[in-house]
Amino acid sequence: MTNLLLLGFLPSGSEWVIIALLILLLFGGKKIPELMKGLGKGVKSFKEGVNEAKEEINKTKEDIDEPVSKEK
């Protein structure tokens, strides 16, 4: 039920066009590539952080499981 309510607030196709035009008007054509480049770097950095956290969790899990298997 909550998911259906959230879908009602998401922009549809024509609303995305209006949003894109507003962004173009606010930032101009020259600033948009710089904004997208910064956004891409931010997303890449976030993904690297998530992957590092996953690796650290897996390494810790393996370290915890390893002594238990050696005792058997």
N, C-alpha and C positions, 0 to 999 in steps of 0.2 A: 504494500500500500504506500509506504514512504517513497519507494522508488518511482512510483507513478506520479506522485506529487512533485518530486524533483524534476521529472521530465517536463512538466508544464512550465517550469521557469527557465529552461535552457533556450537559447536563441535558435530560431529556425534559419533556413537558407537566406531569406531576404534580410533578416536582421544581422547576419554575419557580414553581408555586403555593406550595410550601413555602418557597422562597427569598423570595418576596414577603411571606409572612406573617412570616417572621423579620425582614425589614427593617422591616415595620410595627411589630412588637413592640419592636425595638431603638430606633427613632427616633421612634415615635409619629406620630399622624396630622397634627399641626401642623408637624412638621419636614420631612416628605416633600416638600411643595410647595417649600419653600426649597431642599432638596437638588436637586430636579429643575431649579429655576430656575438654580442655580449650575452644574449639569451642562450645561444648555442654553447658558449663556453661555460655558462652556469650549469646547464643541463649535463654537460660532459663531466664537470667537476662533481656534481651531485651523484652521478652514476658511479664514478670512480670511488667516491666515499662509501657508497652502498656496497660495492664489490669488496672494498677493503674490510668493511665491517663483517660481511659474510665470511670472508677468508679467516678473519680473526676468530670468529665464533666457531667455524669448522675446526681450526687448529686447536683451539681450547678444548673442544669436544673430543678430538682425537687424543689429546694429551691426558684427558681425564679417563677415557676408555682404555688407553694403552696399559697403565699399571694393573688394571683389573684383569686384563687378558693374560698378562705375564704371571700373575699369581696362581692362575688355574693350572 
